[in-house]
Amino acid sequence: MFSQRALAYLNEVIRQGSLRRAAARLGVDASAISRQLKALEEDLGVRLCERHGGGMRPTEAGRLLVKHFHAQRSAQEAVLSQLMAIQGLARGEVRIAVGEGFIADLITAPLGAFMSAFAGIDVEIRMAGVNEAMSLLKDMEVDLALLYAPPVDPLILAHVETRQPLDLIVPPGHALAELTRPVRLRDLEGAPLALMDNPFGMRQMVNMVAHQERVHLDARLHTNSVAVLKNFVRSGIGVTFMPELTVSDEIQRGEILALPMAYPIMNGARAQIVSLEGRELTVAAKACVEHLHQGMRFFRGDAPRLARNQHALP
């Protein structure tokens, strides 16, 4: 039988990449962690970590044990959740990684409705770009993630998926709004451009199209904030890329226009509610998925522009 404390320490050392950082995160003395790991290595007869640069990295045996620790913890959470459901108890916790572009839609009503319906369930929201959110899922630091334009990953399971094209966002009266066709990247020449940083799904999709089109995008502003991008456009400084629903309120107020792009990959962008493949969701997490599916505009259906175009078909 493995020591659960030693496994928890090993997991944190590997996650933090350092024994001292793990000790600080766990609030224990570094020597206590060192003793536990040494005893576990002696019991098993294998090295679990090795020094690398200024930190620690797992051996193959260490990775195997941490995978076992995650699976064990996940199974325990699922069983406890099912026992609570059998007893009629609505208690638990749901941890969600969320990109900033989803926040307004999430907070407006769905989150409040979920917390009212399940008063005993606590919710933890972690702001994260698509890369970080997927890492948090794989490290079992969150139960669910709301992703925009994620890369294909066999370890990620999508429970809900809708089509949310990545549009060009411009201020009213902008010259590009006069185009009678979808916008191409070359049309942006001379227009001040703002872009999200590379770890975000929106930026990764733009980079992919720019590479395919052999177009160099000279952004005047780089940021990790959706709010900064919105204000960049609202103030009339320039243009950026964003899904229609992220700026739906601004569009309704006439502060921003959303223009379709000419590229199938951008028009086929997806929003997803995902979890880790093979990890059984708790009853609380399953209920949360259903509430977000029904309550968030991003997940009730495809983007409004697509719905309007479909209704316009004969």
C-alpha positions as CSV (number, residue, x, y, z in Angstrom):
1,M,0.0,0.0,0.0
2,F,1.4,3.4,-1.0
3,S,1.6,6.2,1.5
4,Q,-1.1,8.7,0.4
5,R,0.9,11.5,1.9
6,A,4.0,10.6,0.0
7,L,2.1,10.3,-3.2
8,A,0.6,13.8,-2.6
9,Y,4.0,15.2,-1.9
10,L,5.4,13.5,-5.1
11,N,2.5,14.9,-7.1
12,E,3.2,18.5,-5.9
13,V,7.0,18.3,-6.4
14,I,6.5,17.2,-10.0
15,R,3.8,19.8,-10.6
16,Q,5.9,22.6,-9.1
17,G,9.2,21.3,-10.6
18,S,10.9,22.0,-7.3
19,L,10.9,20.5,-3.8
20,R,11.1,24.0,-2.2
21,R,8.2,25.4,-4.2
22,A,6.1,22.3,-3.4
23,A,6.9,22.8,0.3
24,A,5.8,26.4,0.1
25,R,2.6,25.4,-1.7
26,L,1.7,22.7,0.8
27,G,2.8,24.7,3.8
28,V,5.2,22.0,5.1
29,D,8.9,21.8,5.7
30,A,11.0,20.8,2.6
31,S,12.9,18.2,4.7
32,A,9.6,16.5,5.6
33,I,8.8,16.1,1.9
34,S,12.3,14.9,1.2
35,R,12.0,12.2,3.9
36,Q,8.7,10.9,2.6
37,L,9.9,10.7,-1.0
38,K,13.2,9.0,0.1
39,A,11.2,6.4,2.1
40,L,8.9,5.8,-0.8
41,E,11.9,5.3,-3.2
42,E,13.5,2.9,-0.7
43,D,10.3,0.9,-0.4
44,L,9.9,0.6,-4.1
45,G,13.6,0.3,-5.0
46,V,13.3,2.9,-7.8
47,R,14.2,6.6,-8.3
48,L,11.0,8.8,-8.6
49,C,12.6,12.2,-9.3
50,E,15.9,13.5,-10.6
51,R,17.5,16.9,-10.5
52,H,17.3,18.8,-13.7
53,G,18.7,22.3,-14.0
54,G,17.5,24.2,-11.0
55,G,14.6,21.9,-10.2
56,M,13.2,18.4,-10.2
57,R,11.6,16.2,-12.9
58,P,10.0,12.8,-12.6
59,T,11.5,9.6,-13.8
60,E,9.3,7.1,-15.7
61,A,8.4,5.5,-12.3
62,G,7.5,8.8,-10.8
63,R,5.2,9.6,-13.7
64,L,3.5,6.2,-13.3
65,L,2.9,6.8,-9.6
66,V,1.5,10.3,-10.1
67,K,-0.9,8.9,-12.8
68,H,-2.0,6.3,-10.2
69,F,-2.5,9.0,-7.6
70,H,-4.7,11.0,-10.0
71,A,-6.7,8.0,-10.9
72,Q,-7.2,7.0,-7.3
73,R,-8.3,10.5,-6.3
74,S,-10.7,10.8,-9.2
75,A,-12.3,7.4,-8.4
76,Q,-12.7,8.4,-4.8
77,E,-14.3,11.7,-5.7
78,A,-16.7,9.9,-8.0
79,V,-17.7,7.3,-5.4
80,L,-18.3,10.0,-2.7
81,S,-20.3,12.0,-5.2
82,Q,-22.5,9.0,-6.0
83,L,-23.0,8.3,-2.3
84,M,-24.1,11.8,-1.7
85,A,-26.6,11.5,-4.6
86,I,-28.0,8.3,-3.2
87,Q,-28.5,10.0,0.1
88,G,-30.1,13.0,-1.5
89,L,-27.3,15.3,-0.5
90,A,-26.4,18.2,-2.8
91,R,-22.9,18.9,-1.6
92,G,-19.6,19.1,-3.3
93,E,-17.3,21.3,-5.4
94,V,-16.9,22.1,-9.1
95,R,-13.7,23.6,-10.3
96,I,-13.8,25.2,-13.8
97,A,-11.1,26.7,-16.0
98,V,-12.6,29.5,-18.0
99,G,-11.3,31.8,-20.7
100,E,-12.0,35.5,-20.2
101,G,-14.2,35.7,-23.3
102,F,-16.7,33.4,-21.6
103,I,-16.9,35.2,-18.3
104,A,-19.7,37.7,-19.1
105,D,-21.9,34.9,-20.5
106,L,-21.1,32.7,-17.5
107,I,-21.7,35.3,-14.8
108,T,-24.8,36.9,-16.3
109,A,-27.2,34.1,-15.3
110,P,-26.1,30.5,-15.6
111,L,-23.6,30.5,-12.7
112,G,-26.1,32.1,-10.3
113,A,-28.9,29.7,-11.4
114,F,-26.6,26.7,-10.7
115,M,-25.5,28.0,-7.3
116,S,-29.1,28.7,-6.4
117,A,-30.3,25.3,-7.5
118,F,-27.4,23.5,-5.7
119,A,-26.8,25.7,-2.6
120,G,-24.4,23.1,-1.1
121,I,-22.1,23.0,-4.1
122,D,-19.1,25.3,-4.1
123,V,-17.7,26.6,-7.4
124,E,-14.1,27.6,-8.1
125,I,-13.4,29.6,-11.3
126,R,-9.9,29.7,-12.7
127,M,-9.1,32.2,-15.4
128,A,-6.9,30.5,-18.1
129,G,-6.1,30.5,-21.7
130,V,-6.7,27.4,-23.8
131,N,-3.2,25.9,-23.2
132,E,-3.3,26.5,-19.5
133,A,-6.9,25.2,-19.1
134,M,-6.0,21.9,-20.9
135,S,-3.0,21.5,-18.6
136,L,-5.1,22.2,-15.5
137,L,-7.5,19.4,-16.7
138,K,-4.6,17.0,-17.2
139,D,-3.2,17.8,-13.8
140,M,-6.7,17.3,-12.3
141,E,-6.6,20.8,-10.9
142,V,-10.0,21.5,-12.4
143,D,-13.0,19.3,-13.3
144,L,-14.2,21.2,-16.3
145,A,-12.9,23.7,-18.8
146,L,-14.7,26.1,-21.2
147,L,-12.5,26.3,-24.3
148,Y,-12.5,28.3,-27.4
149,A,-10.8,26.9,-30.6
150,P,-8.8,24.3,-28.7
151,P,-6.3,22.0,-30.5
152,V,-7.3,18.4,-31.0
153,D,-6.2,16.3,-28.0
154,P,-7.2,12.7,-27.4
155,L,-7.0,13.3,-23.7
156,I,-9.8,15.9,-23.7
157,L,-13.4,14.9,-23.9
158,A,-16.0,17.4,-25.2
159,H,-19.4,17.2,-23.6
160,V,-20.9,20.2,-25.5
161,E,-19.7,21.8,-28.7
162,T,-21.0,24.7,-30.7
163,R,-19.8,26.6,-33.7
164,Q,-18.6,30.1,-32.9
165,P,-16.7,31.7,-35.8
166,L,-13.8,34.0,-35.1
167,D,-14.8,37.3,-36.6
168,L,-13.0,40.6,-37.2
169,I,-14.2,43.2,-34.7
170,V,-14.1,46.8,-35.9
171,P,-15.5,50.2,-34.7
172,P,-18.5,51.6,-36.5
173,G,-17.7,53.5,-39.6
174,H,-14.5,51.6,-40.2
175,A,-13.5,51.3,-43.9
176,L,-13.5,47.5,-43.7
177,A,-17.2,47.6,-42.8
178,E,-17.8,48.8,-46.4
179,L,-16.6,45.5,-47.9
180,T,-19.4,43.5,-49.6
181,R,-17.5,40.2,-49.1
182,P,-15.8,38.4,-46.2
183,V,-12.6,39.9,-44.9
184,R,-9.2,38.5,-45.9
185,L,-6.1,39.0,-43.8
186,R,-4.5,41.1,-46.6
187,D,-7.3,43.6,-46.2
188,L,-5.9,44.5,-42.8
189,E,-2.8,46.1,-44.2
190,G,-2.4,49.5,-42.6
191,A,-5.1,49.0,-40.0
192,P,-3.9,49.1,-36.4
193,L,-4.3,45.6,-35.1
194,A,-4.5,44.1,-31.6
195,L,-4.0,40.4,-30.8
196,M,-4.3,38.1,-27.9
197,D,-1.1,36.5,-26.6
198,N,0.0,33.1,-28.1
199,P,-1.4,30.8,-25.3
200,F,-5.0,31.7,-26.3
201,G,-7.1,29.8,-28.8
202,M,-8.1,33.0,-30.7
203,R,-4.4,33.9,-31.4
204,Q,-3.4,30.3,-32.3
205,M,-6.2,30.2,-34.9
206,V,-5.1,33.6,-36.4
207,N,-1.5,32.5,-36.5
208,M,-2.5,29.3,-38.3
209,V,-4.4,31.2,-41.0
210,A,-1.6,33.8,-41.4
211,H,0.9,31.0,-41.9
212,Q,-1.3,29.4,-44.5
213,E,-1.8,32.7,-46.3
214,R,1.8,33.7,-46.0
215,V,0.7,37.0,-44.4
216,H,2.7,38.8,-41.7
217,L,0.4,40.4,-39.2
218,D,2.1,43.4,-37.6
219,A,0.1,43.9,-34.4
220,R,0.4,47.2,-32.6
221,L,-0.9,45.8,-29.3
222,H,-0.4,42.4,-27.6
223,T,-2.4,41.5,-24.5
224,N,-3.8,38.6,-22.5
225,S,-7.0,40.6,-21.7
226,V,-10.2,40.4,-23.7
227,A,-11.3,43.6,-22.0
228,V,-8.3,45.4,-23.4
229,L,-9.1,44.2,-26.9
230,K,-12.7,45.4,-26.6
231,N,-11.7,48.9,-25.4
232,F,-9.0,49.0,-28.2
233,V,-11.8,48.7,-30.8
234,R,-14.5,50.7,-28.9
235,S,-12.2,53.6,-28.7
236,G,-11.6,53.6,-32.4
237,I,-7.9,52.8,-32.2
238,G,-8.0,49.7,-34.4
239,V,-9.3,46.2,-35.0
240,T,-9.0,42.7,-33.5
241,F,-10.4,39.2,-33.7
242,M,-13.2,37.9,-31.5
243,P,-16.3,35.6,-31.5
244,E,-19.5,37.5,-32.0
245,L,-21.0,36.5,-28.6
246,T,-18.0,37.9,-26.7
247,V,-19.0,41.4,-27.9
248,S,-22.7,40.9,-28.3
249,D,-23.6,43.6,-25.8
250,E,-21.3,46.1,-27.5
251,I,-22.8,45.1,-30.9
252,Q,-26.3,45.7,-29.6
253,R,-25.3,49.2,-28.3
254,G,-23.8,50.0,-31.7
255,E,-20.2,50.3,-30.3
256,I,-18.7,47.5,-32.3
257,L,-19.3,45.7,-35.6
258,A,-18.4,42.0,-36.2
259,L,-17.3,41.1,-39.8
260,P,-17.1,37.6,-41.1
261,M,-13.7,36.3,-42.2
262,A,-13.1,34.5,-45.5
263,Y,-11.5,31.4,-44.1
264,P,-13.3,28.1,-43.3
265,I,-11.0,27.4,-40.3
266,M,-12.0,30.7,-38.7
267,N,-15.7,30.2,-39.5
268,G,-15.5,26.7,-38.1
269,A,-14.1,27.6,-34.7
270,R,-15.7,25.7,-31.8
271,A,-16.6,26.5,-28.2
272,Q,-16.5,23.5,-26.0
273,I,-17.3,22.3,-22.4
274,V,-14.7,19.6,-21.8
275,S,-13.3,17.3,-19.1
276,L,-10.4,14.9,-19.0
277,E,-11.0,11.7,-21.0
278,G,-11.4,8.7,-18.8
279,R,-12.1,10.7,-15.6
280,E,-15.6,10.1,-14.3
281,L,-17.3,13.4,-13.5
282,T,-18.9,13.9,-10.1
283,V,-22.6,14.3,-9.8
284,A,-22.0,18.0,-9.2
285,A,-19.8,18.4,-12.3
286,K,-22.4,16.6,-14.4
287,A,-25.1,19.0,-13.1
288,C,-22.9,21.9,-13.9
289,V,-22.3,20.8,-17.5
290,E,-26.1,20.6,-18.0
291,H,-26.7,24.1,-16.5
292,L,-24.0,25.7,-18.6
293,H,-25.3,23.9,-21.7
294,Q,-28.8,25.3,-21.1
295,G,-27.9,28.6,-19.7
296,M,-24.9,30.0,-21.6
297,R,-25.5,31.6,-25.0
298,F,-22.1,30.2,-26.1
299,F,-23.4,26.6,-25.6
300,R,-27.2,26.8,-26.3
301,G,-26.5,26.9,-30.0
302,D,-24.3,28.2,-32.8
303,A,-23.3,31.9,-33.1
304,P,-26.2,34.3,-33.8
305,R,-24.9,35.2,-37.2
306,L,-25.0,31.5,-38.3
307,A,-28.6,31.2,-36.9
308,R,-29.6,34.4,-38.8
309,N,-28.1,33.1,-42.1
310,Q,-29.9,29.7,-41.6
311,H,-33.2,31.4,-41.1
312,A,-32.6,33.5,-44.2
313,L,-32.3,30.4,-46.4
314,P,-35.3,29.6,-48.6
